Every structure is written in C-alpha cells, then in structure tokens.
Amino acid sequence: MTGIFVHELFEKHLDGYNHPERPERYRALIDRLERFPEPGRLRFIEAIPAEIAWLERVHDREYIDGILSLDVRDAVVLDWGDTVATPATPPAALFAAGAVVHASRMVLAGEIASAFCPVRPPGHHAERDRAMGFCIFNNVAVAAEWLLAEGGLSRVAIVDWDVHHGNGTERQFAEDRRVFYASLHQYRHFPGTGSASMRGTGQGAGFTLNVPMGAGADDTAYREVFDGRVLPALEIFDPEFILISAGFDAHRDDPLASASVSSAIFGWLTRRLRETADRHCGGRIVSVLEGGYDLDALAESVEAHLLALVNGVDGPEGT
C-alpha cells in the first residue's frame, strides 16, 4: 500500500493568483489518482501540520515565525518576484512540511510501504532564512532531519530529479555525511547552482552528487547518468531511507525548462530507485512533489511514477 498525503490547503495556496505554480496542479494530480489503474494499492491520508521543532532544524525561527504570522489579505511577494503568498499560504506551507514527516514516520513504522506527497507549496529551493523559487519551507529537508533526529536513522538519501537544482537542500546538508544528496538538473538554468564540482564540504565532502544536464536532455541521457553515476553512488552510501524530490518539469512539454524527457522516464527512474531501496532499506521510499507545470504532462508523469512505486513497472509511455 502506498500512502498519498493530501489536504484541502494544498489546492488553496495561490488561489486566485496568476502563477505557474497554480492550484490546478494539485487538482490535476488528484483527479488522475482517483482514476488510478490500481486503486486498491493507494491509500489517501490526510496530512498533519508540521511541528515548529521540525521546521527549526532547517529554518531560522525568525523566518518560520515571519511566514506563519503573515496576515495576507490578497497576495504578497516574498522574494525575487517569483514566490508569492496568498491567504492560505502559511497554513498550506505548514501542512506541506508536516505531510512529508507524517509520511516518513508511517513508512518507517511499516504502516505503509511507501508514500507520495503531492504538496503545495514545494520546497527544495527554500533556504534557512528565505523563500525562493516558489518554495516556502524545505519539505524534503525537514523530513530528512526528522528521520535522523527522531527516526533513529544514520543514513538518508535524497534524490532530486526536478529540472531545477535544489539549492536549499544541498546547502542544508553540504557538511553532513549522514545525508547523500543527488541532483539531476538543467544547468545553468534557475537557480544557477549545482555545478559538478560542488560535492559537499568538511565532513560532508563526497556526499553531494550534482549531475548537470544540458538543454534538450532526453530519456536516454537520463538513463545513462542515472545508471552510470547516481545508482552506483547510492550503492556505496547504503541508505536506510530514500526521499525523492519529485519534480516533473524535465518533461518535454513543460513550459519552464528545456529538457526533453517523456512521462515514462519518471516510471523508469522510480523503478530503479525502488530496486535500490529494496536491496538496502526494505523498500522505504517517500516522494515529494516539487515542480511540473504542464497539467497533462504532470498528471501522466505522476501516474507513471506511482505505478512504478507500487508494483515496479515503468508506467505508460509518454505522449
């Protein structure tokens, strides 16, 4: 059984505001999952809010308090012009981070086999003291820190296949050898970070793997680097838990990047990670929605991802 962690707030964030990270993304996913080919393999679970202590491992308390105390009557720009808050944003951000911890806790306890968290707002660009790139709290980093601090684990892997580099996640764990962070991303696309030379620092040196991809990278390119670089590094790391920053904006139909993969690649990537998880950590995987802005491509890619997560097949061919 794979848990799908949902909440009505995930659809209300940015409601009424013209933005690429729009509420229709959540509705498109839920509509698709309600027609999932194997409905008996999914369990819809209502998310819980994050505890402040979970957030404080990743974000400054002043920043957390600033987000949660926002009195938003219409819309307010939080940074750079691309990250916006509307009235539902503060509680939605709290539940988004909470959902990923909740999912990780249930997978760790064996209550579900794996999980997907279609949360909004996304998280991997958010840094310790600022929102960035549509992201408010770094949801996947909050979950990783919880697994280390309260879950009793000592090795957590984060695989980030969003087309944009997860600068916030990398910075959080750059000096931490307990977390292996691997990112495949279009380089130098937004945010301009993630060069191959960035491999972690201090005690964390060698525990960051950036795999820059060129514009136009297709399924073959992704398969080659995943099999040739990411999976061998994961084998060496021997993770006790795998978190996925699951962005679907490398799709060839996505409007915010120039990659060229099909929907099916997300099933293939997931199947390969599931095989790794089965060998190393009892199949424990939690994936977290990041980007993906063409609604049809997003829904189809998520279906392929979940078909692979629940039963190990690649899912439908992309259109």
Secondary structure per residue as TSV (DSSP state, phi and psi in degrees):
chain	resnum	aa	ss	phi	psi
A	1	M	-	360.0	129.6
A	2	T	E	-106.9	126.6
A	3	G	E	-81.5	137.7
A	4	I	E	-114.9	113.6
A	5	F	E	-95.9	113.5
A	6	V	E	-123.9	161.2
A	7	H	-	-166.2	144.7
A	8	E	T	-61.0	-26.5
A	9	L	H	-65.4	-25.9
A	10	F	H	-65.3	-22.5
A	11	E	H	-91.7	-18.6
A	12	K	H	-88.7	-23.2
A	13	H	T	-56.4	126.2
A	14	L	T	68.1	17.1
A	15	D	T	-59.0	128.8
A	16	G	T	84.0	0.8
A	17	Y	S	-112.5	134.4
A	18	N	-	-79.0	107.6
A	19	H	-	-154.6	145.4
A	20	P	S	-60.2	-34.7
A	21	E	S	-88.0	68.2
A	22	R	-	-96.2	160.5
A	23	P	T	-58.2	-27.8
A	24	E	H	-60.4	-22.5
A	25	R	H	-60.0	-46.3
A	26	Y	H	-65.8	-44.5
A	27	R	H	-64.3	-38.9
A	28	A	H	-61.8	-39.3
A	29	L	H	-67.6	-47.8
A	30	I	H	-63.9	-41.7
A	31	D	H	-58.4	-42.6
A	32	R	H	-67.3	-41.3
A	33	L	H	-72.0	-26.4
A	34	E	T	-69.9	-15.5
A	35	R	T	-113.5	25.4
A	36	F	-	-60.4	137.9
A	37	P	S	-58.7	-25.6
A	38	E	S	-126.5	70.6
A	39	P	G	-60.6	-28.1
A	40	G	G	-69.5	-9.7
A	41	R	G	-93.5	-5.9
A	42	L	E	-110.0	143.5
A	43	R	E	-128.6	115.2
A	44	F	E	-81.4	127.0
A	45	I	E	-128.9	131.0
A	46	E	E	-75.5	130.9
A	47	A	-	-68.7	159.6
A	48	I	-	-115.0	158.6
A	49	P	-	-74.9	150.6
A	50	A	-	-69.6	146.2
A	51	E	-	-81.2	147.8
A	52	I	H	-58.4	-36.6
A	53	A	H	-61.2	-33.4
A	54	W	H	-66.9	-44.0
A	55	L	H	-67.0	-34.8
A	56	E	H	-66.9	-17.1
A	57	R	T	-73.2	-16.6
A	58	V	T	-119.1	-32.5
A	59	H	S	-124.5	149.9
A	60	D	-	-63.9	143.7
A	61	R	H	-62.4	-36.0
A	62	E	H	-61.8	-40.6
A	63	Y	H	-66.3	-45.6
A	64	I	H	-57.5	-49.7
A	65	D	H	-62.2	-36.5
A	66	G	H	-64.2	-40.3
A	67	I	H	-68.5	-48.0
A	68	L	H	-72.9	-18.1
A	69	S	T	-99.0	5.2
A	70	L	-	-57.8	129.3
A	71	D	-	-105.6	86.7
A	72	V	-	-97.5	115.6
A	73	R	S	-93.0	-29.6
A	74	D	S	-132.9	-85.8
A	75	A	-	-155.0	145.3
A	76	V	E	-138.5	137.2
A	77	V	E	-83.8	128.2
A	78	L	E	-94.0	-29.5
A	79	D	E	-161.0	160.2
A	80	W	T	40.6	-8.5
A	81	G	T	95.9	-5.8
A	82	D	T	-108.8	-13.1
A	83	T	E	-112.8	118.8
A	84	V	E	-125.5	144.9
A	85	A	E	-115.0	138.9
A	86	T	-	-121.0	178.4
A	87	P	T	-52.1	-35.5
A	88	A	T	-85.1	-4.7
A	89	T	H	-64.1	-49.3
A	90	P	H	-56.7	-50.5
A	91	P	H	-67.3	-33.7
A	92	A	H	-62.1	-42.6
A	93	A	H	-62.9	-39.1
A	94	L	H	-64.6	-42.5
A	95	F	H	-73.6	-30.4
A	96	A	H	-63.0	-47.4
A	97	A	H	-66.4	-39.5
A	98	G	H	-63.5	-37.0
A	99	A	H	-59.1	-41.2
A	100	V	H	-73.0	-36.7
A	101	V	H	-66.7	-45.2
A	102	H	H	-56.3	-47.0
A	103	A	H	-61.8	-45.1
A	104	S	H	-63.3	-40.1
A	105	R	H	-63.9	-41.8
A	106	M	H	-70.8	-38.2
A	107	V	H	-65.8	-43.6
A	108	L	H	-60.6	-36.3
A	109	A	T	-80.9	-6.4
A	110	G	T	79.5	14.1
A	111	E	S	-76.0	-27.2
A	112	I	S	-138.7	158.4
A	113	A	S	-80.8	-34.8
A	114	S	E	-159.9	177.9
A	115	A	E	-155.1	152.6
A	116	F	E	-128.5	132.4
A	117	C	E	-116.8	97.9
A	118	P	-	-81.7	63.1
A	119	V	-	-87.5	153.4
A	120	R	S	-140.4	136.6
A	121	P	S	-72.3	156.5
A	122	P	-	-72.3	-174.2
A	123	G	-	-141.6	-21.6
A	124	H	T	-72.6	-11.7
A	125	H	T	-88.0	-18.9
A	126	A	-	-64.9	132.3
A	127	E	B	-105.6	-179.0
A	128	R	T	-58.2	-35.6
A	129	D	T	-126.4	16.0
A	130	R	B	-160.5	149.7
A	131	A	-	-77.4	155.7
A	132	M	B	-168.0	143.1
A	133	G	T	56.2	44.0
A	134	F	T	77.7	-2.0
A	135	C	B	-104.1	141.6
A	136	I	S	-109.0	-67.3
A	137	F	S	-108.0	145.9
A	138	N	-	-83.1	90.0
A	139	N	H	-59.7	-45.4
A	140	V	H	-69.8	-34.8
A	141	A	H	-68.3	-38.1
A	142	V	H	-60.1	-42.8
A	143	A	H	-67.0	-42.0
A	144	A	H	-61.7	-43.4
A	145	E	H	-65.2	-36.2
A	146	W	H	-64.7	-43.0
A	147	L	H	-60.4	-36.0
A	148	L	H	-76.6	-41.7
A	149	A	H	-84.0	-38.4
A	150	E	T	-119.4	-19.4
A	151	G	S	-87.3	-8.1
A	152	G	-	78.3	14.6
A	153	L	-	-93.6	161.6
A	154	S	S	-125.4	-7.0
A	155	R	-	-143.7	111.0
A	156	V	E	-121.9	131.2
A	157	A	E	-104.3	138.8
A	158	I	E	-119.6	121.1
A	159	V	E	-111.3	121.7
A	160	D	E	-117.6	106.9
A	161	W	-	-107.0	12.9
A	162	D	S	-57.0	146.2
A	163	V	S	-68.9	-16.0
A	164	H	S	-103.6	138.1
A	165	H	-	-63.5	137.6
A	166	G	-	-85.6	75.2
A	167	N	H	-59.0	-38.8
A	168	G	H	-66.1	-41.6
A	169	T	H	-66.9	-44.7
A	170	E	H	-59.1	-45.1
A	171	R	H	-64.3	-37.4
A	172	Q	H	-60.4	-36.9
A	173	F	H	-115.2	13.0
A	174	A	T	-58.6	-30.9
A	175	E	T	-107.6	16.4
A	176	D	-	-117.0	108.7
A	177	R	T	-75.8	-6.4
A	178	R	T	-79.2	-14.6
A	179	V	E	-121.6	123.0
A	180	F	E	-97.7	121.7
A	181	Y	E	-114.6	121.0
A	182	A	E	-120.2	131.6
A	183	S	E	-131.9	128.2
A	184	L	E	-105.9	124.6
A	185	H	E	-156.6	154.0
A	186	Q	E	-72.1	127.2
A	187	Y	T	-122.6	132.6
A	188	R	T	-96.8	61.2
A	189	H	S	-75.0	171.8
A	190	F	T	-49.3	136.3
A	191	P	T	-94.3	14.0
A	192	G	-	88.1	0.0
A	193	T	-	-98.6	178.5
A	194	G	-	93.7	34.9
A	195	S	-	-70.5	156.4
A	196	A	T	-62.9	-23.1
A	197	S	T	-74.2	-15.7
A	198	M	-	-83.2	105.0
A	199	R	-	-125.7	17.9
A	200	G	-	96.5	164.4
A	201	T	-	-134.9	160.8
A	202	G	G	54.8	-132.0
A	203	Q	G	-62.8	-20.8
A	204	G	G	-93.3	6.4
A	205	A	T	-60.1	127.9
A	206	G	T	92.2	-3.4
A	207	F	S	-105.5	11.1
A	208	T	E	-119.4	132.0
A	209	L	E	-127.9	105.8
A	210	N	E	-96.8	129.7
A	211	V	E	-120.5	88.3
A	212	P	E	-65.4	134.1
A	213	M	E	-114.9	142.3
A	214	G	-	-78.5	160.1
A	215	A	T	-57.8	138.0
A	216	G	T	87.6	2.4
A	217	A	-	-56.4	131.4
A	218	D	-	-111.8	-171.9
A	219	D	H	-57.2	-41.9
A	220	T	H	-61.6	-42.7
A	221	A	H	-63.1	-41.9
A	222	Y	H	-66.5	-40.5
A	223	R	H	-62.9	-41.9
A	224	E	H	-62.6	-47.2
A	225	V	H	-75.9	-30.2
A	226	F	I	-67.9	-47.7
A	227	D	I	-71.6	-33.4
A	228	G	I	-85.8	-26.2
A	229	R	I	-127.1	-49.0
A	230	V	I	-71.0	-51.1
A	231	L	H	-66.3	-40.9
A	232	P	H	-59.8	-37.5
A	233	A	H	-67.0	-38.1
A	234	L	H	-64.9	-38.4
A	235	E	H	-59.1	-42.4
A	236	I	H	-67.9	-41.1
A	237	F	H	-67.0	-32.6
A	238	D	-	58.5	65.0
A	239	P	-	-68.1	150.5
A	240	E	S	-94.3	-10.7
A	241	F	E	-163.1	142.8
A	242	I	E	-120.3	126.3
A	243	L	E	-108.5	139.7
A	244	I	E	-117.4	122.9
A	245	S	E	-83.2	94.7
A	246	A	E	-94.1	84.1
A	247	G	-	-91.1	144.5
A	248	F	-	-117.8	24.1
A	249	D	T	-91.4	5.9
A	250	A	T	-81.4	-2.4
A	251	H	B	-61.5	144.6
A	252	R	T	-64.0	-20.0
A	253	D	T	-93.8	-0.7
A	254	D	-	-73.7	137.4
A	255	P	T	-82.3	-10.1
A	256	L	T	-106.9	10.2
A	257	A	-	-153.9	-177.0
A	258	S	-	-128.1	22.4
A	259	A	-	-76.1	173.4
A	260	S	-	-144.4	45.7
A	261	V	B	-94.5	161.5
A	262	S	-	-91.9	170.4
A	263	S	T	-60.8	-34.5
A	264	A	H	-64.0	-26.8
A	265	I	H	-62.0	-30.4
A	266	F	H	-71.0	-29.4
A	267	G	H	-68.8	-42.2
A	268	W	H	-63.8	-47.0
A	269	L	H	-58.6	-42.3
A	270	T	H	-66.1	-42.9
A	271	R	H	-61.1	-41.9
A	272	R	H	-65.3	-38.8
A	273	L	H	-69.1	-37.1
A	274	R	H	-63.1	-40.0
A	275	E	H	-60.6	-41.7
A	276	T	H	-64.6	-44.4
A	277	A	H	-63.9	-38.0
A	278	D	H	-62.2	-36.2
A	279	R	H	-74.7	-34.1
A	280	H	H	-109.9	-32.5
A	281	C	S	-141.4	35.3
A	282	G	T	63.1	26.1
A	283	G	T	76.0	13.0
A	284	R	-	-76.2	107.9
A	285	I	E	-135.6	134.8
A	286	V	E	-127.0	124.9
A	287	S	E	-109.5	149.0
A	288	V	E	-131.1	126.9
A	289	L	E	-64.9	131.9
A	290	E	-	-115.7	-104.9
A	291	G	-	-93.7	-174.9
A	292	G	-	128.9	105.5
A	293	Y	-	-122.8	-5.9
A	294	D	S	-92.8	120.7
A	295	L	H	-63.5	-43.9
A	296	D	H	-66.8	-44.7
A	297	A	H	-63.1	-40.6
A	298	L	H	-61.9	-48.9
A	299	A	H	-63.1	-43.5
A	300	E	H	-66.6	-39.8
A	301	S	H	-66.9	-40.7
A	302	V	H	-65.0	-38.8
A	303	E	H	-61.3	-44.4
A	304	A	H	-60.8	-43.3
A	305	H	H	-58.2	-46.0
A	306	L	H	-75.8	-33.4
A	307	L	H	-60.1	-39.5
A	308	A	H	-71.6	-35.6
A	309	L	H	-67.7	-38.7
A	310	V	H	-85.9	-29.6
A	311	N	H	-141.7	6.1
A	312	G	S	83.2	10.8
A	313	V	-	-100.0	159.2
A	314	D	-	-74.7	-20.1
A	315	G	-	91.6	-176.1
A	316	P	-	-71.0	152.2
A	317	E	-	-67.0	145.0
A	318	G	-	-69.6	157.8
A	319	T	-	-82.9	360.0
